[in-house]
Amino acid sequence: DWAEGLRQDIFDGTPRDYAGDPAYDLYVQARGVDPQQTKEHHKLMRRLADGTDETSITYL
């Protein structure tokens, strides 16, 4: 169904590595942390994929 396809799309996009992109590298250098490597980011991706986050299309 479409929700499972959306879930797969979200998971397919999560491993995207922006390292090497000048703007992203500058952001990481300025902040001191890679936002894609935080526990919060991983939790958000899981909630979105499971449809349990308020911003999820399947939440309503």
C-alpha distance matrix in Angstrom:
0.0 3.8 5.6 5.6 6.6 8.9 10.2 11.0 12.7 14.7 15.9 16.7 18.9 20.7 23.1 24.4 28.1 30.2 33.5 35.9 34.9 38.2 36.8 34.5 37.4 39.7 37.4 37.2 41.0 41.7 39.5 40.3 36.7 33.6 31.0 28.2 30.0 30.4 29.0 27.9 25.8 24.0 23.6 22.1 19.6 18.6 18.4 16.3 13.8 13.9 13.7 17.3 19.2 20.4 19.4 15.7 13.5 11.8 15.5 16.4
3.8 0.0 3.8 5.5 5.0 6.2 8.6 9.8 10.4 12.4 14.3 15.1 16.6 18.7 21.4 22.3 26.0 27.7 31.1 33.5 32.2 35.3 33.8 31.7 34.8 36.9 34.5 34.6 38.3 38.9 36.8 37.9 34.5 31.3 28.6 25.9 28.2 28.5 27.4 26.1 23.7 22.4 22.1 20.1 17.6 17.3 16.9 14.2 12.3 13.1 12.3 16.0 17.2 18.1 16.6 13.1 10.6 9.9 13.7 14.6
5.6 3.8 0.0 3.8 5.3 5.0 6.1 8.6 9.7 10.6 12.5 14.1 15.5 16.9 19.8 21.1 24.7 26.5 29.9 32.5 31.3 34.4 32.6 30.3 33.3 35.4 32.8 32.6 36.4 36.9 34.5 35.5 32.0 29.0 26.1 23.6 25.6 25.7 24.3 22.8 20.8 19.4 18.7 16.9 14.6 13.9 13.3 10.9 8.9 9.3 8.5 12.3 13.7 15.1 13.9 10.2 8.3 6.9 10.6 12.2
5.6 5.5 3.8 0.0 3.8 5.4 4.9 6.2 8.6 9.9 10.6 12.1 14.3 15.6 18.1 19.7 23.4 25.6 28.7 31.4 30.6 33.9 32.6 30.0 32.7 35.1 32.8 32.2 36.0 36.8 34.5 35.1 31.5 28.4 25.8 22.9 24.6 25.0 23.5 22.7 20.5 18.6 18.3 17.1 14.3 13.2 13.6 11.6 8.6 9.3 10.0 13.6 15.4 17.4 16.2 12.5 11.5 10.1 13.3 15.5
6.6 5.0 5.3 3.8 0.0 3.8 5.4 5.1 6.2 8.7 10.0 10.3 12.4 14.5 16.8 17.9 21.7 23.7 27.0 29.3 28.4 31.7 30.5 28.2 31.1 33.5 31.4 31.1 34.8 35.8 33.7 34.5 31.0 27.7 25.3 22.3 24.4 25.2 24.3 23.4 20.7 19.2 19.5 17.9 14.8 14.6 15.3 12.6 10.0 11.8 12.2 15.9 16.9 18.6 16.7 13.3 11.9 11.7 15.2 17.1
8.9 6.2 5.0 5.4 3.8 0.0 3.8 5.4 5.0 6.3 8.7 9.7 10.7 12.6 15.6 16.4 20.1 21.8 25.2 27.7 26.4 29.6 28.0 25.7 28.7 30.9 28.5 28.5 32.2 32.9 30.8 31.7 28.3 25.1 22.5 19.8 22.1 22.7 21.9 20.6 17.9 16.8 17.0 14.8 12.0 12.5 12.6 9.5 7.6 9.9 9.7 13.3 13.7 15.3 13.1 9.8 8.8 9.3 12.5 14.7
10.2 8.6 6.1 4.9 5.4 3.8 0.0 3.8 5.4 5.2 6.4 8.6 10.1 11.0 13.8 15.5 19.0 21.1 24.3 27.1 26.3 29.4 28.0 25.3 28.0 30.3 27.9 27.3 31.1 31.9 29.5 30.2 26.6 23.5 20.9 18.0 19.9 20.3 19.1 18.2 15.7 14.0 14.1 12.6 9.6 9.3 10.1 7.7 4.7 7.1 8.2 11.5 12.4 14.8 13.2 9.9 10.1 9.7 12.3 15.2
11.0 9.8 8.6 6.2 5.1 5.4 3.8 0.0 3.8 5.4 5.1 6.0 8.6 10.0 12.1 13.7 17.4 19.8 22.8 25.4 24.9 28.3 27.4 24.7 27.2 29.9 27.8 27.1 30.8 32.0 29.9 30.3 26.7 23.3 21.2 18.0 19.7 20.8 20.1 19.7 16.8 14.9 15.9 14.7 11.2 11.2 13.0 10.8 7.6 10.3 11.9 15.1 15.9 18.3 16.4 13.3 13.4 13.4 16.1 18.9
12.7 10.4 9.7 8.6 6.2 5.0 5.4 3.8 0.0 3.8 5.5 5.0 6.3 8.8 11.2 11.8 15.6 17.5 20.8 23.2 22.3 25.6 24.5 22.1 24.9 27.4 25.4 25.1 28.8 29.9 28.1 28.8 25.4 21.9 19.8 16.7 19.1 20.3 20.2 19.4 16.2 15.1 16.3 14.5 11.1 12.3 13.7 10.8 8.7 12.1 12.8 16.0 15.9 17.8 15.3 12.7 12.6 13.7 16.4 19.0
14.7 12.4 10.6 9.9 8.7 6.3 5.2 5.4 3.8 0.0 3.8 5.4 5.3 6.4 9.7 10.7 14.2 16.1 19.3 22.0 21.1 24.2 22.8 20.2 22.9 25.3 22.9 22.5 26.3 27.2 25.0 25.7 22.3 19.0 16.6 13.7 16.0 16.9 16.6 15.6 12.5 11.5 12.7 10.8 7.3 9.0 10.5 7.6 6.2 10.0 10.8 13.4 12.9 15.2 12.7 10.5 11.6 12.7 14.7 17.7
15.9 14.3 12.5 10.6 10.0 8.7 6.4 5.1 5.5 3.8 0.0 3.8 5.3 5.2 7.5 9.7 13.1 15.7 18.5 21.4 21.1 24.5 23.5 20.5 22.7 25.5 23.4 22.4 26.0 27.4 25.2 25.3 21.7 18.4 16.4 13.0 14.7 15.9 15.5 15.4 12.3 10.4 12.2 11.4 7.6 8.4 11.1 9.4 7.1 10.4 12.5 14.8 14.8 17.6 15.6 13.4 14.7 15.2 17.0 20.3
16.7 15.1 14.1 12.1 10.3 9.7 8.6 6.0 5.0 5.4 3.8 0.0 3.8 5.7 6.8 8.0 11.6 14.3 17.1 19.6 19.3 22.9 22.3 19.6 21.9 24.8 23.2 22.4 25.9 27.5 25.8 25.9 22.5 18.9 17.4 14.0 15.9 17.8 18.1 18.1 14.7 13.2 15.5 14.5 10.8 12.2 14.8 12.6 10.5 14.0 15.7 18.2 18.0 20.5 18.1 16.0 16.8 17.7 19.9 22.9
18.9 16.6 15.5 14.3 12.4 10.7 10.1 8.6 6.3 5.3 5.3 3.8 0.0 3.8 5.8 5.7 9.4 11.3 14.6 17.1 16.4 19.8 18.9 16.2 18.8 21.5 19.7 19.2 22.8 24.2 22.6 23.0 19.8 16.1 14.5 11.3 13.9 15.8 16.6 16.2 12.6 12.0 14.5 13.0 9.6 12.1 14.3 12.0 11.0 14.7 15.9 18.1 17.1 19.2 16.4 15.0 16.2 17.8 19.6 22.6
20.7 18.7 16.9 15.6 14.5 12.6 11.0 10.0 8.8 6.4 5.2 5.7 3.8 0.0 3.8 5.5 8.4 10.8 13.5 16.6 16.3 19.5 18.6 15.4 17.6 20.3 18.3 17.2 20.8 22.3 20.3 20.4 17.0 13.4 11.8 8.3 10.4 12.3 13.0 13.0 9.4 8.6 11.5 10.6 7.4 9.9 12.6 11.1 10.4 13.9 15.5 17.0 16.0 18.6 16.3 15.2 17.1 18.4 19.6 22.9
23.1 21.4 19.8 18.1 16.8 15.6 13.8 12.1 11.2 9.7 7.5 6.8 5.8 3.8 0.0 3.8 6.1 9.4 11.4 14.5 15.0 18.4 18.2 15.0 16.4 19.7 18.2 16.7 20.0 22.1 20.4 20.0 16.6 13.0 12.4 8.7 10.0 12.9 14.0 14.9 11.5 10.4 13.8 13.6 10.6 12.7 15.8 14.7 13.7 16.9 18.9 20.4 19.6 22.3 20.0 18.9 20.8 21.9 23.2 26.6
24.4 22.3 21.1 19.7 17.9 16.4 15.5 13.7 11.8 10.7 9.7 8.0 5.7 5.5 3.8 0.0 3.8 6.4 9.2 11.8 11.8 15.3 15.2 12.3 14.1 17.3 16.2 15.3 18.5 20.5 19.4 19.4 16.4 12.6 12.3 9.1 11.3 14.3 16.2 16.5 12.9 12.8 16.2 15.3 12.6 15.3 18.0 16.3 15.7 19.3 20.7 22.3 21.0 23.2 20.5 19.8 21.4 23.1 24.5 27.6
28.1 26.0 24.7 23.4 21.7 20.1 19.0 17.4 15.6 14.2 13.1 11.6 9.4 8.4 6.1 3.8 0.0 3.8 5.5 8.4 9.1 12.5 12.9 9.9 10.9 14.4 13.8 12.5 15.4 17.8 17.1 16.7 14.1 10.4 11.1 8.4 10.2 13.6 16.1 16.9 13.5 13.9 17.5 17.0 14.8 17.6 20.3 19.0 18.8 22.2 23.7 24.9 23.4 25.5 22.9 22.6 24.5 26.3 27.4 30.5
30.2 27.7 26.5 25.6 23.7 21.8 21.1 19.8 17.5 16.1 15.7 14.3 11.3 10.8 9.4 6.4 3.8 0.0 3.8 6.1 5.7 9.0 9.2 6.4 7.9 11.2 10.9 10.3 13.1 15.3 15.0 15.2 13.2 9.7 10.6 9.1 11.4 14.5 17.5 17.7 14.5 15.7 19.2 18.1 16.5 19.7 21.9 20.4 20.7 24.2 25.3 26.4 24.3 26.0 23.2 23.5 25.3 27.6 28.5 31.4
33.5 31.1 29.9 28.7 27.0 25.2 24.3 22.8 20.8 19.3 18.5 17.1 14.6 13.5 11.4 9.2 5.5 3.8 0.0 3.8 5.5 8.1 9.4 6.7 6.2 9.9 10.5 9.1 11.1 14.0 14.2 13.6 12.1 9.1 11.3 10.3 11.6 14.9 18.2 19.0 16.2 17.3 20.9 20.4 19.0 22.0 24.4 23.3 23.6 26.9 28.2 29.1 27.1 28.9 26.3 26.7 28.8 30.9 31.6 34.6
35.9 33.5 32.5 31.4 29.3 27.7 27.1 25.4 23.2 22.0 21.4 19.6 17.1 16.6 14.5 11.8 8.4 6.1 3.8 0.0 3.8 6.0 8.7 7.5 6.4 9.8 11.5 10.9 11.9 14.9 16.0 15.6 14.8 12.3 14.6 13.9 15.3 18.5 21.9 22.6 19.7 21.0 24.5 23.9 22.4 25.5 27.9 26.5 26.8 30.2 31.4 32.4 30.3 32.0 29.2 29.6 31.4 33.7 34.6 37.5
34.9 32.2 31.3 30.6 28.4 26.4 26.3 24.9 22.3 21.1 21.1 19.3 16.4 16.3 15.0 11.8 9.1 5.7 5.5 3.8 0.0 3.8 5.6 5.3 6.0 8.6 10.0 10.6 12.0 14.2 15.4 15.9 15.2 12.6 14.1 13.8 16.0 18.8 22.2 22.2 19.3 21.0 24.3 23.1 21.7 25.1 27.1 25.4 26.0 29.6 30.3 31.3 29.0 30.2 27.2 27.9 29.5 32.1 33.0 35.7
38.2 35.3 34.4 33.9 31.7 29.6 29.4 28.3 25.6 24.2 24.5 22.9 19.8 19.5 18.4 15.3 12.5 9.0 8.1 6.0 3.8 0.0 3.8 5.5 5.2 6.1 8.6 10.0 10.4 12.2 14.2 15.0 15.2 13.5 15.2 15.8 17.8 20.2 23.8 23.7 21.1 23.3 26.4 25.1 24.3 27.8 29.5 27.9 28.9 32.3 32.9 33.6 31.0 32.0 29.1 30.1 31.9 34.7 35.3 37.8
36.8 33.8 32.6 32.6 30.5 28.0 28.0 27.4 24.5 22.8 23.5 22.3 18.9 18.6 18.2 15.2 12.9 9.2 9.4 8.7 5.6 3.8 0.0 3.8 5.5 5.2 6.2 8.7 9.9 10.6 12.3 13.9 14.0 12.4 13.4 14.5 16.9 18.8 22.3 21.7 19.2 21.8 24.6 22.9 22.5 26.1 27.4 25.7 27.1 30.5 30.7 31.3 28.4 29.1 26.2 27.6 29.4 32.4 32.7 35.1
34.5 31.7 30.3 30.0 28.2 25.7 25.3 24.7 22.1 20.2 20.5 19.6 16.2 15.4 15.0 12.3 9.9 6.4 6.7 7.5 5.3 5.5 3.8 0.0 3.8 5.4 5.0 6.2 8.5 9.8 10.5 11.7 11.0 8.9 9.9 10.8 13.1 15.2 18.7 18.3 15.8 18.2 21.1 19.8 19.3 22.8 24.3 22.9 24.2 27.5 28.0 28.5 25.8 26.8 24.1 25.3 27.4 30.1 30.4 33.0
37.4 34.8 33.3 32.7 31.1 28.7 28.0 27.2 24.9 22.9 22.7 21.9 18.8 17.6 16.4 14.1 10.9 7.9 6.2 6.4 6.0 5.2 5.5 3.8 0.0 3.8 5.4 5.1 6.0 8.6 9.9 10.1 10.1 8.7 11.1 12.1 13.5 15.8 19.5 19.7 17.5 19.7 22.8 22.0 21.6 24.8 26.7 25.6 26.8 29.9 30.7 31.1 28.5 29.8 27.3 28.4 30.7 33.2 33.4 36.2
39.7 36.9 35.4 35.1 33.5 30.9 30.3 29.9 27.4 25.3 25.5 24.8 21.5 20.3 19.7 17.3 14.4 11.2 9.9 9.8 8.6 6.1 5.2 5.4 3.8 0.0 3.8 5.5 5.0 6.1 8.5 9.7 10.8 10.5 12.4 14.4 15.8 17.4 21.1 20.9 19.1 21.8 24.5 23.5 23.5 26.9 28.3 27.3 28.9 31.9 32.4 32.5 29.6 30.5 28.1 29.7 32.0 34.6 34.6 37.2
37.4 34.5 32.8 32.8 31.4 28.5 27.9 27.8 25.4 22.9 23.4 23.2 19.7 18.3 18.2 16.2 13.8 10.9 10.5 11.5 10.0 8.6 6.2 5.0 5.4 3.8 0.0 3.8 5.4 5.1 6.1 8.2 8.7 8.3 9.4 11.8 13.6 14.6 18.2 17.6 15.9 18.9 21.4 20.2 20.6 24.0 25.1 24.2 26.0 29.0 29.2 29.1 26.2 27.0 24.7 26.5 29.0 31.6 31.3 33.8
37.2 34.6 32.6 32.2 31.1 28.5 27.3 27.1 25.1 22.5 22.4 22.4 19.2 17.2 16.7 15.3 12.5 10.3 9.1 10.9 10.6 10.0 8.7 6.2 5.1 5.5 3.8 0.0 3.8 5.5 5.2 5.5 5.5 5.3 7.6 10.0 10.8 12.1 15.9 15.9 14.5 17.1 19.8 19.3 19.6 22.7 24.2 23.8 25.3 28.1 28.8 28.6 25.9 27.2 25.2 26.7 29.4 31.7 31.3 34.2
41.0 38.3 36.4 36.0 34.8 32.2 31.1 30.8 28.8 26.3 26.0 25.9 22.8 20.8 20.0 18.5 15.4 13.1 11.1 11.9 12.0 10.4 9.9 8.5 6.0 5.0 5.4 3.8 0.0 3.8 5.6 5.2 7.3 8.5 11.2 13.6 13.9 15.1 18.8 19.1 18.0 20.5 23.2 22.8 23.3 26.3 27.8 27.5 29.0 31.8 32.5 32.2 29.5 30.7 28.7 30.4 33.1 35.4 35.0 37.8
41.7 38.9 36.9 36.8 35.8 32.9 31.9 32.0 29.9 27.2 27.4 27.5 24.2 22.3 22.1 20.5 17.8 15.3 14.0 14.9 14.2 12.2 10.6 9.8 8.6 6.1 5.1 5.5 3.8 0.0 3.8 5.7 8.3 10.1 11.7 14.8 15.5 15.9 19.4 19.1 18.3 21.3 23.5 22.8 23.8 26.9 27.9 27.6 29.6 32.2 32.5 31.9 29.0 29.8 27.9 30.0 32.8 35.2 34.5 37.1
39.5 36.8 34.5 34.5 33.7 30.8 29.5 29.9 28.1 25.0 25.2 25.8 22.6 20.3 20.4 19.4 17.1 15.0 14.2 16.0 15.4 14.2 12.3 10.5 9.9 8.5 6.1 5.2 5.6 3.8 0.0 3.8 5.5 7.9 8.9 12.4 12.8 12.5 16.0 15.5 15.2 18.2 20.1 19.7 20.9 23.8 24.7 24.7 26.8 29.2 29.6 28.7 25.8 26.8 25.3 27.3 30.3 32.5 31.6 34.3
40.3 37.9 35.5 35.1 34.5 31.7 30.2 30.3 28.8 25.7 25.3 25.9 23.0 20.4 20.0 19.4 16.7 15.2 13.6 15.6 15.9 15.0 13.9 11.7 10.1 9.7 8.2 5.5 5.2 5.7 3.8 0.0 3.8 7.0 9.3 12.3 11.7 11.8 15.2 15.7 15.5 18.0 20.2 20.4 21.5 24.0 25.4 25.7 27.5 29.7 30.6 29.7 27.2 28.6 27.2 28.9 32.1 33.9 33.1 36.1
36.7 34.5 32.0 31.5 31.0 28.3 26.6 26.7 25.4 22.3 21.7 22.5 19.8 17.0 16.6 16.4 14.1 13.2 12.1 14.8 15.2 15.2 14.0 11.0 10.1 10.8 8.7 5.5 7.3 8.3 5.5 3.8 0.0 3.8 6.0 8.7 7.9 8.1 11.7 12.4 12.0 14.3 16.6 17.0 17.8 20.3 21.9 22.3 23.8 26.1 27.1 26.3 24.0 25.7 24.3 25.8 28.9 30.7 29.9 33.0
33.6 31.3 29.0 28.4 27.7 25.1 23.5 23.3 21.9 19.0 18.4 18.9 16.1 13.4 13.0 12.6 10.4 9.7 9.1 12.3 12.6 13.5 12.4 8.9 8.7 10.5 8.3 5.3 8.5 10.1 7.9 7.0 3.8 0.0 3.8 5.5 5.5 7.1 10.9 11.6 10.1 12.2 15.0 15.1 15.3 18.0 19.9 19.9 21.1 23.7 24.9 24.5 22.3 24.2 22.4 23.5 26.5 28.2 27.9 31.1
31.0 28.6 26.1 25.8 25.3 22.5 20.9 21.2 19.8 16.6 16.4 17.4 14.5 11.8 12.4 12.3 11.1 10.6 11.3 14.6 14.1 15.2 13.4 9.9 11.1 12.4 9.4 7.6 11.2 11.7 8.9 9.3 6.0 3.8 0.0 3.8 5.4 5.6 9.1 8.6 6.9 9.7 12.2 11.7 12.3 15.2 16.7 16.6 18.2 20.7 21.5 21.1 18.7 20.4 18.7 19.9 23.0 24.8 24.3 27.4
28.2 25.9 23.6 22.9 22.3 19.8 18.0 18.0 16.7 13.7 13.0 14.0 11.3 8.3 8.7 9.1 8.4 9.1 10.3 13.9 13.8 15.8 14.5 10.8 12.1 14.4 11.8 10.0 13.6 14.8 12.4 12.3 8.7 5.5 3.8 0.0 3.8 5.7 8.5 8.8 5.9 7.6 10.8 10.6 10.0 12.9 15.0 14.8 15.7 18.5 19.7 19.8 17.8 20.0 18.1 18.7 21.6 23.1 23.1 26.4
30.0 28.2 25.6 24.6 24.4 22.1 19.9 19.7 19.1 16.0 14.7 15.9 13.9 10.4 10.0 11.3 10.2 11.4 11.6 15.3 16.0 17.8 16.9 13.1 13.5 15.8 13.6 10.8 13.9 15.5 12.8 11.7 7.9 5.5 5.4 3.8 0.0 3.8 6.7 8.5 6.9 7.5 10.8 11.8 11.6 13.6 16.0 16.6 17.3 19.5 21.3 20.9 19.4 21.9 20.6 21.0 24.1 25.2 25.0 28.4
30.4 28.5 25.7 25.0 25.2 22.7 20.3 20.8 20.3 16.9 15.9 17.8 15.8 12.3 12.9 14.3 13.6 14.5 14.9 18.5 18.8 20.2 18.8 15.2 15.8 17.4 14.6 12.1 15.1 15.9 12.5 11.8 8.1 7.1 5.6 5.7 3.8 0.0 3.8 5.3 5.3 6.6 8.8 10.1 11.1 12.8 14.5 15.7 16.9 18.7 20.2 19.2 17.5 19.9 19.1 19.9 23.3 24.3 23.5 26.9
29.0 27.4 24.3 23.5 24.3 21.9 19.1 20.1 20.2 16.6 15.5 18.1 16.6 13.0 14.0 16.2 16.1 17.5 18.2 21.9 22.2 23.8 22.3 18.7 19.5 21.1 18.2 15.9 18.8 19.4 16.0 15.2 11.7 10.9 9.1 8.5 6.7 3.8 0.0 3.8 5.4 5.2 6.1 8.6 10.0 10.6 12.3 14.2 15.4 16.4 18.2 16.8 15.6 18.4 18.2 18.7 22.2 22.7 21.6 25.2
27.9 26.1 22.8 22.7 23.4 20.6 18.2 19.7 19.4 15.6 15.4 18.1 16.2 13.0 14.9 16.5 16.9 17.7 19.0 22.6 22.2 23.7 21.7 18.3 19.7 20.9 17.6 15.9 19.1 19.1 15.5 15.7 12.4 11.6 8.6 8.8 8.5 5.3 3.8 0.0 3.8 5.5 5.1 6.1 8.6 9.9 10.5 12.2 14.1 15.2 16.2 14.6 12.8 15.2 15.0 16.0 19.7 20.4 19.0 22.4
25.8 23.7 20.8 20.5 20.7 17.9 15.7 16.8 16.2 12.5 12.3 14.7 12.6 9.4 11.5 12.9 13.5 14.5 16.2 19.7 19.3 21.1 19.2 15.8 17.5 19.1 15.9 14.5 18.0 18.3 15.2 15.5 12.0 10.1 6.9 5.9 6.9 5.3 5.4 3.8 0.0 3.8 5.5 5.1 6.2 8.7 9.9 10.6 12.3 14.2 15.2 14.5 12.6 15.0 14.0 14.6 18.0 19.1 18.4 21.8
24.0 22.4 19.4 18.6 19.2 16.8 14.0 14.9 15.1 11.5 10.4 13.2 12.0 8.6 10.4 12.8 13.9 15.7 17.3 21.0 21.0 23.3 21.8 18.2 19.7 21.8 18.9 17.1 20.5 21.3 18.2 18.0 14.3 12.2 9.7 7.6 7.5 6.6 5.2 5.5 3.8 0.0 3.8 5.4 5.1 6.2 8.7 9.9 10.6 12.2 14.1 13.6 12.7 15.8 15.1 14.8 18.1 18.5 18.1 21.8
23.6 22.1 18.7 18.3 19.5 17.0 14.1 15.9 16.3 12.7 12.2 15.5 14.5 11.5 13.8 16.2 17.5 19.2 20.9 24.5 24.3 26.4 24.6 21.1 22.8 24.5 21.4 19.8 23.2 23.5 20.1 20.2 16.6 15.0 12.2 10.8 10.8 8.8 6.1 5.1 5.5 3.8 0.0 3.8 5.5 5.1 6.2 8.6 9.9 10.5 12.1 10.8 10.0 13.2 13.3 13.2 16.7 16.7 15.7 19.4
22.1 20.1 16.9 17.1 17.9 14.8 12.6 14.7 14.5 10.8 11.4 14.5 13.0 10.6 13.6 15.3 17.0 18.1 20.4 23.9 23.1 25.1 22.9 19.8 22.0 23.5 20.2 19.3 22.8 22.8 19.7 20.4 17.0 15.1 11.7 10.6 11.8 10.1 8.6 6.1 5.1 5.4 3.8 0.0 3.8 5.4 5.1 6.1 8.5 9.8 10.4 9.4 7.6 10.4 9.9 10.1 13.7 14.4 13.4 16.9
19.6 17.6 14.6 14.3 14.8 12.0 9.6 11.2 11.1 7.3 7.6 10.8 9.6 7.4 10.6 12.6 14.8 16.5 19.0 22.4 21.7 24.3 22.5 19.3 21.6 23.5 20.6 19.6 23.3 23.8 20.9 21.5 17.8 15.3 12.3 10.0 11.6 11.1 10.0 8.6 6.2 5.1 5.5 3.8 0.0 3.8 5.5 5.1 6.0 8.5 9.8 10.2 9.1 12.2 10.9 10.0 13.1 13.7 13.8 17.4
18.6 17.3 13.9 13.2 14.6 12.5 9.3 11.2 12.3 9.0 8.4 12.2 12.1 9.9 12.7 15.3 17.6 19.7 22.0 25.5 25.1 27.8 26.1 22.8 24.8 26.9 24.0 22.7 26.3 26.9 23.8 24.0 20.3 18.0 15.2 12.9 13.6 12.8 10.6 9.9 8.7 6.2 5.1 5.4 3.8 0.0 3.8 5.5 5.1 6.0 8.4 8.5 8.9 12.5 12.2 10.6 13.6 13.1 13.1 16.9
18.4 16.9 13.3 13.6 15.3 12.6 10.1 13.0 13.7 10.5 11.1 14.8 14.3 12.6 15.8 18.0 20.3 21.9 24.4 27.9 27.1 29.5 27.4 24.3 26.7 28.3 25.1 24.2 27.8 27.9 24.7 25.4 21.9 19.9 16.7 15.0 16.0 14.5 12.3 10.5 9.9 8.7 6.2 5.1 5.5 3.8 0.0 3.8 5.4 5.1 5.9 5.0 5.1 8.9 9.3 8.0 11.3 10.7 9.8 13.6
16.3 14.2 10.9 11.6 12.6 9.5 7.7 10.8 10.8 7.6 9.4 12.6 12.0 11.1 14.7 16.3 19.0 20.4 23.3 26.5 25.4 27.9 25.7 22.9 25.6 27.3 24.2 23.8 27.5 27.6 24.7 25.7 22.3 19.9 16.6 14.8 16.6 15.7 14.2 12.2 10.6 9.9 8.6 6.1 5.1 5.5 3.8 0.0 3.8 5.5 5.1 6.2 5.4 8.3 7.2 5.3 8.3 8.7 8.7 12.3
13.8 12.3 8.9 8.6 10.0 7.6 4.7 7.6 8.7 6.2 7.1 10.5 11.0 10.4 13.7 15.7 18.8 20.7 23.6 26.8 26.0 28.9 27.1 24.2 26.8 28.9 26.0 25.3 29.0 29.6 26.8 27.5 23.8 21.1 18.2 15.7 17.3 16.9 15.4 14.1 12.3 10.6 9.9 8.5 6.0 5.1 5.4 3.8 0.0 3.8 5.5 7.8 8.5 11.6 10.6 7.8 9.7 9.2 10.3 13.9
13.9 13.1 9.3 9.3 11.8 9.9 7.1 10.3 12.1 10.0 10.4 14.0 14.7 13.9 16.9 19.3 22.2 24.2 26.9 30.2 29.6 32.3 30.5 27.5 29.9 31.9 29.0 28.1 31.8 32.2 29.2 29.7 26.1 23.7 20.7 18.5 19.5 18.7 16.4 15.2 14.2 12.2 10.5 9.8 8.5 6.0 5.1 5.5 3.8 0.0 3.8 5.5 7.9 11.1 11.4 8.4 10.3 8.4 8.9 12.5
13.7 12.3 8.5 10.0 12.2 9.7 8.2 11.9 12.8 10.8 12.5 15.7 15.9 15.5 18.9 20.7 23.7 25.3 28.2 31.4 30.3 32.9 30.7 28.0 30.7 32.4 29.2 28.8 32.5 32.5 29.6 30.6 27.1 24.9 21.5 19.7 21.3 20.2 18.2 16.2 15.2 14.1 12.1 10.4 9.8 8.4 5.9 5.1 5.5 3.8 0.0 3.8 5.7 8.1 8.5 5.3 7.0 5.1 5.2 8.9
17.3 16.0 12.3 13.6 15.9 13.3 11.5 15.1 16.0 13.4 14.8 18.2 18.1 17.0 20.4 22.3 24.9 26.4 29.1 32.4 31.3 33.6 31.3 28.5 31.1 32.5 29.1 28.6 32.2 31.9 28.7 29.7 26.3 24.5 21.1 19.8 20.9 19.2 16.8 14.6 14.5 13.6 10.8 9.4 10.2 8.5 5.0 6.2 7.8 5.5 3.8 0.0 3.8 6.7 8.5 6.8 9.4 7.7 5.7 9.3
19.2 17.2 13.7 15.4 16.9 13.7 12.4 15.9 15.9 12.9 14.8 18.0 17.1 16.0 19.6 21.0 23.4 24.3 27.1 30.3 29.0 31.0 28.4 25.8 28.5 29.6 26.2 25.9 29.5 29.0 25.8 27.2 24.0 22.3 18.7 17.8 19.4 17.5 15.6 12.8 12.6 12.7 10.0 7.6 9.1 8.9 5.1 5.4 8.5 7.9 5.7 3.8 0.0 3.8 5.4 5.2 8.7 8.7 6.4 9.7
20.4 18.1 15.1 17.4 18.6 15.3 14.8 18.3 17.8 15.2 17.6 20.5 19.2 18.6 22.3 23.2 25.5 26.0 28.9 32.0 30.2 32.0 29.1 26.8 29.8 30.5 27.0 27.2 30.7 29.8 26.8 28.6 25.7 24.2 20.4 20.0 21.9 19.9 18.4 15.2 15.0 15.8 13.2 10.4 12.2 12.5 8.9 8.3 11.6 11.1 8.1 6.7 3.8 0.0 3.8 5.5 8.2 8.9 6.0 8.0
19.4 16.6 13.9 16.2 16.7 13.1 13.2 16.4 15.3 12.7 15.6 18.1 16.4 16.3 20.0 20.5 22.9 23.2 26.3 29.2 27.2 29.1 26.2 24.1 27.3 28.1 24.7 25.2 28.7 27.9 25.3 27.2 24.3 22.4 18.7 18.1 20.6 19.1 18.2 15.0 14.0 15.1 13.3 9.9 10.9 12.2 9.3 7.2 10.6 11.4 8.5 8.5 5.4 3.8 0.0 3.8 6.5 8.7 7.2 9.2
15.7 13.1 10.2 12.5 13.3 9.8 9.9 13.3 12.7 10.5 13.4 16.0 15.0 15.2 18.9 19.8 22.6 23.5 26.7 29.6 27.9 30.1 27.6 25.3 28.4 29.7 26.5 26.7 30.4 30.0 27.3 28.9 25.8 23.5 19.9 18.7 21.0 19.9 18.7 16.0 14.6 14.8 13.2 10.1 10.0 10.6 8.0 5.3 7.8 8.4 5.3 6.8 5.2 5.5 3.8 0.0 3.8 5.4 5.2 8.0
13.5 10.6 8.3 11.5 11.9 8.8 10.1 13.4 12.6 11.6 14.7 16.8 16.2 17.1 20.8 21.4 24.5 25.3 28.8 31.4 29.5 31.9 29.4 27.4 30.7 32.0 29.0 29.4 33.1 32.8 30.3 32.1 28.9 26.5 23.0 21.6 24.1 23.3 22.2 19.7 18.0 18.1 16.7 13.7 13.1 13.6 11.3 8.3 9.7 10.3 7.0 9.4 8.7 8.2 6.5 3.8 0.0 3.8 5.6 6.9
11.8 9.9 6.9 10.1 11.7 9.3 9.7 13.4 13.7 12.7 15.2 17.7 17.8 18.4 21.9 23.1 26.3 27.6 30.9 33.7 32.1 34.7 32.4 30.1 33.2 34.6 31.6 31.7 35.4 35.2 32.5 33.9 30.7 28.2 24.8 23.1 25.2 24.3 22.7 20.4 19.1 18.5 16.7 14.4 13.7 13.1 10.7 8.7 9.2 8.4 5.1 7.7 8.7 8.9 8.7 5.4 3.8 0.0 3.8 5.6
15.5 13.7 10.6 13.3 15.2 12.5 12.3 16.1 16.4 14.7 17.0 19.9 19.6 19.6 23.2 24.5 27.4 28.5 31.6 34.6 33.0 35.3 32.7 30.4 33.4 34.6 31.3 31.3 35.0 34.5 31.6 33.1 29.9 27.9 24.3 23.1 25.0 23.5 21.6 19.0 18.4 18.1 15.7 13.4 13.8 13.1 9.8 8.7 10.3 8.9 5.2 5.7 6.4 6.0 7.2 5.2 5.6 3.8 0.0 3.8
16.4 14.6 12.2 15.5 17.1 14.7 15.2 18.9 19.0 17.7 20.3 22.9 22.6 22.9 26.6 27.6 30.5 31.4 34.6 37.5 35.7 37.8 35.1 33.0 36.2 37.2 33.8 34.2 37.8 37.1 34.3 36.1 33.0 31.1 27.4 26.4 28.4 26.9 25.2 22.4 21.8 21.8 19.4 16.9 17.4 16.9 13.6 12.3 13.9 12.5 8.9 9.3 9.7 8.0 9.2 8.0 6.9 5.6 3.8 0.0
